Protein backbone atom coordinates (compact mmCIF):
# COMPACT_ATOMS: atom_id res chain seq x y z
CA UNK A 1 0.00 0.00 0.00
CA UNK A 2 1.29 3.47 -0.89
CA UNK A 3 0.23 7.01 -1.66
CA UNK A 4 2.43 7.89 -4.62
CA UNK A 5 3.81 11.41 -4.42
CA UNK A 6 6.43 11.87 -7.11
CA UNK A 7 5.95 15.62 -6.56
CA UNK A 8 5.08 17.76 -3.54
CA UNK A 9 2.01 19.02 -5.41
CA UNK A 10 -0.87 16.56 -5.01
CA UNK A 11 -2.45 17.46 -8.34
CA UNK A 12 0.82 17.15 -10.27
CA UNK A 13 1.42 13.79 -8.60
CA UNK A 14 -2.02 12.51 -9.61
CA UNK A 15 -1.63 13.78 -13.18
CA UNK A 16 1.68 11.93 -13.57
CA UNK A 17 0.22 8.53 -12.66
CA UNK A 18 -0.81 5.96 -15.24
CA UNK A 19 -4.45 4.86 -15.06
CA UNK A 20 -3.69 1.58 -13.30
CA UNK A 21 -1.85 3.26 -10.43
CA UNK A 22 -4.20 6.25 -10.33
CA UNK A 23 -7.17 3.93 -9.94
CA UNK A 24 -5.44 2.05 -7.13
CA UNK A 25 -4.49 5.30 -5.40
CA UNK A 26 -8.15 6.14 -4.86
CA UNK A 27 -8.77 2.79 -3.15
CA UNK A 28 -5.57 2.81 -1.12
CA UNK A 29 -6.14 6.39 0.04
CA UNK A 30 -9.61 5.36 1.22
CA UNK A 31 -8.01 2.48 3.13
CA UNK A 32 -5.46 4.81 4.73
CA UNK A 33 -8.23 7.23 5.76
CA UNK A 34 -10.17 4.36 7.30
CA UNK A 35 -7.09 3.23 9.20
CA UNK A 36 -6.77 6.78 10.53
CA UNK A 37 -10.44 7.16 11.51
CA UNK A 38 -11.59 3.65 12.52
CA UNK A 39 -9.64 2.20 15.46
CA UNK A 40 -10.40 -1.43 14.57
CA UNK A 41 -9.64 -1.11 10.85
CA UNK A 42 -6.58 -2.91 9.52
CA UNK A 43 -3.28 -1.39 8.41
CA UNK A 44 -2.79 0.49 11.70
CA UNK A 45 0.96 -0.15 11.74
CA UNK A 46 1.68 0.23 8.02
CA UNK A 47 4.28 2.92 7.23
CA UNK A 48 1.93 4.73 4.84
CA UNK A 49 -0.65 5.07 7.63
CA UNK A 50 2.07 6.32 9.99
CA UNK A 51 3.22 8.95 7.51
CA UNK A 52 -0.30 10.42 7.23
CA UNK A 53 -1.17 10.18 10.95
CA UNK A 54 -2.06 13.65 12.17
CA UNK A 55 -2.73 14.89 8.62
CA UNK A 56 -6.17 13.58 7.67
CA UNK A 57 -7.30 16.83 5.96
CA UNK A 58 -4.15 16.80 3.80
CA UNK A 59 -4.80 13.14 2.94
CA UNK A 60 -8.31 14.17 1.90
CA UNK A 61 -6.81 16.85 -0.36
CA UNK A 62 -4.62 14.15 -1.94
CA UNK A 63 -7.72 12.01 -2.46
CA UNK A 64 -9.53 14.97 -4.00
CA UNK A 65 -6.68 15.36 -6.49
CA UNK A 66 -6.51 11.67 -7.41
CA UNK A 67 -10.27 11.30 -7.80
CA UNK A 68 -10.50 14.57 -9.74
CA UNK A 69 -7.91 13.43 -12.28
CA UNK A 70 -9.60 10.00 -12.43
CA UNK A 71 -12.92 11.64 -13.31
CA UNK A 72 -11.28 13.96 -15.86
CA UNK A 73 -9.90 10.89 -17.61
CA UNK A 74 -13.46 9.66 -18.08
CA UNK A 75 -13.69 7.07 -15.32
CA UNK A 76 -16.39 6.65 -12.69
CA UNK A 77 -15.35 7.26 -9.10
CA UNK A 78 -16.73 5.54 -6.02
CA UNK A 79 -14.05 6.56 -3.52
CA UNK A 80 -14.17 10.33 -3.02
CA UNK A 81 -17.52 10.46 -1.20
CA UNK A 82 -16.58 7.47 1.00
CA UNK A 83 -13.28 9.06 1.96
CA UNK A 84 -15.01 12.35 2.77
CA UNK A 85 -17.57 10.50 4.91
CA UNK A 86 -14.75 8.81 6.80
CA UNK A 87 -13.02 12.16 7.33
CA UNK A 88 -16.36 13.39 8.71
CA UNK A 89 -15.86 11.07 11.71
CA UNK A 90 -13.56 13.85 12.89
CA UNK A 91 -15.65 17.04 12.60
CA UNK A 92 -12.66 19.31 13.30
CA UNK A 93 -10.63 17.67 10.51
CA UNK A 94 -13.57 17.89 8.11
CA UNK A 95 -14.01 21.58 8.94
CA UNK A 96 -10.28 22.23 8.42
CA UNK A 97 -10.38 20.45 5.05
CA UNK A 98 -13.46 22.38 3.94
CA UNK A 99 -11.81 25.68 4.94
CA UNK A 100 -8.57 24.68 3.22
CA UNK A 101 -6.83 25.49 6.49
CA UNK A 102 -4.74 22.46 7.47
CA UNK A 103 -1.09 21.52 7.71
CA UNK A 104 0.66 19.45 5.08
CA UNK A 105 3.10 16.88 6.46
CA UNK A 106 6.68 18.14 6.79
CA UNK A 107 7.90 15.13 4.79
CA UNK A 108 6.09 16.53 1.75
CA UNK A 109 8.97 19.01 1.45
CA UNK A 110 11.53 16.16 1.47
CA UNK A 111 12.86 15.59 -2.04
CA UNK A 112 14.19 12.17 -0.97
CA UNK A 113 10.60 10.99 -0.42
CA UNK A 114 9.49 12.19 -3.86
CA UNK A 115 12.60 10.81 -5.57
CA UNK A 116 12.01 7.39 -4.00
CA UNK A 117 8.43 7.43 -5.29
CA UNK A 118 9.60 8.38 -8.78
CA UNK A 119 12.09 5.50 -8.68
CA UNK A 120 9.43 2.99 -7.62
CA UNK A 121 7.13 4.21 -10.37
CA UNK A 122 9.87 3.70 -12.97
CA UNK A 123 10.32 0.18 -11.58
CA UNK A 124 6.60 -0.52 -11.91
CA UNK A 125 6.08 0.81 -15.45
CA UNK A 126 9.29 1.81 -17.18
CA UNK A 127 7.58 2.71 -20.46
CA UNK A 128 5.23 5.22 -18.82
CA UNK A 129 7.51 6.69 -16.14
CA UNK A 130 11.02 6.77 -17.58
CA UNK A 131 10.13 9.63 -19.97
CA UNK A 132 8.68 11.54 -17.00
CA UNK A 133 11.61 10.85 -14.67
CA UNK A 134 14.62 10.20 -16.95
CA UNK A 135 17.29 11.11 -14.37
CA UNK A 136 15.94 8.95 -11.54
CA UNK A 137 17.59 5.59 -10.85
CA UNK A 138 15.18 2.67 -10.87
CA UNK A 139 16.61 0.91 -7.82
CA UNK A 140 15.86 3.19 -4.88
CA UNK A 141 13.98 1.90 -1.85
CA UNK A 142 11.01 3.80 -0.49
CA UNK A 143 11.86 6.58 1.92
CA UNK A 144 9.31 6.19 4.71
CA UNK A 145 8.98 9.39 6.75
CA UNK A 146 9.06 9.09 10.51
CA UNK A 147 6.11 10.82 12.21
CA UNK A 148 6.94 13.80 14.38
CA UNK A 149 7.19 13.28 18.14
CA UNK A 150 3.92 15.19 18.66
CA UNK A 151 2.07 12.94 16.22
CA UNK A 152 3.58 9.81 17.82
CA UNK A 153 2.55 11.07 21.27
CA UNK A 154 -0.99 11.81 20.07
CA UNK A 155 -1.33 8.34 18.53
CA UNK A 156 -0.01 6.63 21.66
CA UNK A 157 -2.46 8.43 23.95
CA UNK A 158 -5.50 8.04 21.70
CA UNK A 159 -8.35 6.11 23.32
CA UNK A 160 -8.37 2.45 22.41
CA UNK A 161 -11.34 0.14 22.19
CA UNK A 162 -11.33 -2.93 24.38
CA UNK A 163 -11.23 -6.03 22.33
N, C-alpha and C positions, 0 to 999 in steps of 0.2 A: 504494500500500500504506500502511496506517495502523493503529494501535491506537487506537481512539476512547476517549478519557477525558474525557467532559464533566464528570466529578467526580473528586476525588482518590480516592474510595472505589471500588475495582474492582467490587465487587458492585453498587453504585448505578449505576455507568456501564453495566454489562451490562444491568441491568434497564431502563434508559432507552432502549435501542436497539430499533428495529423489527426484525422477524424477518429481513428481507433483510440488513441490516447486521450483526446479531448472528451470523447464519450465516457471513457472510464473515469476521468477526473471528476465528472459530475457525481458519479456513484460513490467514488472514494471520498470525496469531500463531504457528502451526506453522511457517510459512515464515520468520518472524523468528527463531524458536528454531533452526531449521536453519542459518540464516546465521550465528548466533552459536556454533554447535557444530561445523559442518562447514566446514573451510577452503575447500573447492572449490565450495561451494554458492553460488548467485547472490545478488544483493542486498547484497553486502558493503559497498557504499558508499552505500546508501540511507539517508536521514536517520532513518527509523524504526528501522533496525538500529543506527545510531549512538546513538540516544537510549536504547536498552536495553542497549548494550554495558556489561558489568560488573555487570549486574543480572538474570542469567538466572533465579534463584529468584523474584524479583519478577514477571518475565514469566510464569513458570509459575503464580503465584498469580492473575495476570490471566486466564490461560487457564482456570484452574480456575473462576473466576467466570463467564466467558462460556459455557463448556460446561455448567456447572451450571444457569444460567438457560435455556440452550437445551433441556436435558433436561426441566426443569420445565415448559416450554411444550409438551412432548409430542413433541419431535423426537428422532431418533436421532443420536447423536454418534459420529464416527469419528476425532476429532482429539485428544482429551484423552490417551489412552493413547500415541499417537504422540509427542506433545509431551513427555510424561513420559519416554518412552524416549530421546528426544534429549537431554533434560536429564541423563539418566543417563550420558551420555558424559563428564560432569564429576562424578565421585562426590562431591566436596566441595560442589558446588552442589546436587546432589540431597539430600545429607544436611542442608544448611542449609534447603532448602525443606521437607523432611519434619519438621524440628524447628520450623519457623516462625520461624527465627532468621536473618533476612537483611535487608540494607538495601533500602529503597525509594529509587528515584532522587530526587535533590533537586528536579528539575523537577516532580515530582508535587505539590509544595507551591506551584507557580507558577500563580496564577489566570489569567494570560495564556494559558498553554497550554490550560487547560480551557475558557476562554472562546472561544479560536479553534476548538476542537473542537465546541463548541456551535454556533458560527456555521456551520461547514461542514455540520453535521448539518441545520440549518435550510435551508441551500442545497439539500441532497440530497433532503429530504422535508419540505417546509414544513408540510403537513397534520399529520404526526405530531409534528414537533419544535417548531413555533412555540408550541403550548400549553404545552410543557415549559419552553421558554426564551423567554418573551415579550419580555424586555428585551434580548435579544442581537441586535446587527445581523447581517444575513445576508451581509455583504460582507467579513468579515475573512479575511486569509490565515492559513495555519497558522503557529503559532509552533513552530519546530523547536528544541528544546533543544540546547545545545552540550555535548558530554561534558566531564566534568571533566578537568583535566590528568593526573591519575593514571590515569584510564581510557584517555585517549589514549595515554599512555606505555605502558601495559600492552598495548594493541592493536598499537602499533608495534614492540614487542619480542617479540611472540608468534612462535613458530616457524612458518615458512612451508614449504609443500610445494614441491618443485621441480616445474616443469611447463612 
